[in-house]
Amino acid sequence: MGILDPVKGFGVTFGTMFEKPTTQQYPEEKVHTAERFHGRHQLNRHPDGLEKCVGCELCAWACPADAIYVEGADNTEEERYSPGERYGRVYQINYLRCILCGLCIEACPTRALTMTNDYELADDSRTDLIFTKEQLLAPMAEGMEAPPHPLRLGDDETAYYVRDGATMARDERTVAGTTDAVTAGGGPDSPLAPAAGGTDGAPSVTGEERPR
């Protein structure tokens, strides 16, 4: 051991102690995230307000951390929550386990589940970090009706997932405000606009959240 070795150990300290520190004004100034950032999940709705989740549980099967719990139930004509035969009666995500990998998003066949840019998930209560369906559902937008209610966009669930020109025209006549919402959304990237190829790939009801 040389005489100068103890001094060399402080080299990093001496080299940085006079540099100007970098200060982030959080939470007053939120940190800007990447466009495809993996944050808090969101359960999306169709333009008429019905839920996209059909309770298939594929997201729960795909989760490597076993963080998702889904319990499906059957729709009835008197009480309908989604266009399909079933809907997610219970939907929970445990953010104590979730690793925000996005595999659940890839597994979802109806684009019901997407990830937002919300990264503020810290809490001092373990119970509060288990998000329920009510916390995960996208807020109601203009022209939407809170379920349960009958199908508004077509005669069966096919009209909700196959978005051709005739279906879009029927939507505009049936659902009040849908046309304005699509126009205001800003073209093909609008969450209420049909995706290329005729498939409804709308990830959410807000323009800031995109599919992951």
N, C-alpha and C positions, 0 to 999 in steps of 0.2 A: 504494500500500500504506500503510495507516494505522499509526499507532504501536501501537495496541492489537490489531492483527491477529494477531501472534504469540501473544498471551495468549489470544485467542479460540480458537485452535487447541487449547489445553489445556482447553477448557471441559468436554468430555466426561470427561476424566480427573479433573478436580477435582470434577465432579458425582457421580462414582461411587466415588471412593476411600474415602469414609467410610461407604458402605453395607455392610450385613452380607452377606458372601458366601454364595452358595448352594452347599452341599456335598452331593454324592450319595455315599452309602456303598456304591458298587459296587466289587467284586462281592459283598460281604457281603450287601447288600440289592439284590435284582434289580429292575430297572426294570419297572413294570407296563405291559403293552402293551394295546392295544385288542383287543376280542374277535375281530375279523376281521383282525388284523394278518397281514401277509404275511411269514412267516419260513421256516425250513427246511422242505423238502418231506418228505412221508411217503407211502410205498406201503402201502396198506391191505389188510386181509385180510377174507375172509368169516368168519362165526361158527364154521365148522368148521376154519379155518386155511388154506384154499386162498387163493391170491393173487387179488386183483381185477384186476390187470394182465393183459391178454390180448396184449400185444406188438404192438399196432396201429400204434405209432409216431406217432399223431396229435399227441401232446404235443411230440415232436421237430420235427414240421413246423410247429407253431404257434409255436414259440419264436423270437422276433425276434432273440435274441442267439446263436442256435446253441449253446446251453449244454447241450442234452440229447442223449444218444446211447442209442438203444434197438436191441437185436438180438433179434428174436423167434425162437422155436423151437416145434416141434410137440409137443403133449402126446401121450402114449401111455397105454394102459390100465395098463401096468406102471409108468409114471412120469408122474404127473399133478401139475402145479403150480397150475393154474387150471381153472375150470369149462369154459372154451371150448376151441376146437381148438388155440389157441396160447397161449404165455405169454412173458413178458419174460425171456429167458435172461440177457441183459446189460442193465443199466440204470445209466446214469451221469449225474450232473448236475455240471457244472463251475461252481463258485461263484465262480471268477475272472471268468466271463462273465455269470452269471445276474444279472438286474436285478430279480428278485422281482416281476415284473409280474402274475403269476397267469394269463396267457393259456393256459398248459399245463393249468391246472386246468379252465378252461372247455372245452377241447378234449377232455378225457378222457371217453369214452362210458360208462365203468363206474364212475366215481367212485373209481378206483383211486388217483389222485394228489390229495393235498390239501396244504395248507400249515399248518404248526404255528406256535406262538408262540415258537419257539426262534430267537433272534436272535444267538446267540454263534457266529459263523462265522469269526472272525478266526483267522489262523494264520500262522506264519512259513515254511511250506513250501507251495509251489505244488502239489505232488503230493497233499498231504493235503486240499486244497480241492476235489479231484475225488471226490465221494462215489459209492460203488458201491451196488449193489442191496442188499447185506447191511447197509450203514449206513442205508439209507433205509427198509427194511422195518419195519412196525410190530411191536412186540414181541408175543409170544404171550400171549394172555389165557386165563383159565380156560375149559375146555371145548374149546380148540383143539388140533389135532394138526398137527405140523410136516409140510408136504408134502415129498416127493410121497406122495399117498394117493388112493384113489378118491373119487368124489363121495359126500358124506354128507348133503346137504340135499335131495336129490331125484334122480330118475332121469337128468336131463339138465341142461344149463347153464341152461335156462329157469327152473327153480325157484330159481336163485340171484338172478335179476334181476326176476322177477315175484313179489312177496311178497304172496300172498293168504292168507286165513284157513286154508285147507287146508294150504298150504305151511308156515305158521308152526306149525301143530299137528304136522306131520310133523317139523319141526326139533326141537320140544321132546321128541319121543319118541326121536329119533335121536342128537342131539348132547347129551352130558351137560354140564350146567352152563349151557346157553344161556339157559334161562328165568330162572335166578337172576341172570345177568349183565344181562339186559334190565331186570329189576325193579330191580336196584341202580343202574341207570344214570340213573333219574330221569325216567320218562315218555317223551313223544314226542321229547325232545331227546337221548335216549340213543343212542349211536352204533350199538348193536345192535338198536334198535327200527326197525320198518318206517316209511318215510316216508309222508306222506299221498298218497293216490291209488294205493297198492299197489306203488310202486316203491322198491326198496332204495336209499336215498340216504345210507347210512351212510358218513361220511367217514373214520372211523378207529376204532380199538379202544379209545380212551381218551376219557373224557368232557370233557377240557380242550381238545381240538382240534376245531374246527368247520369245515364247508365254507366255502371262500372264493369 
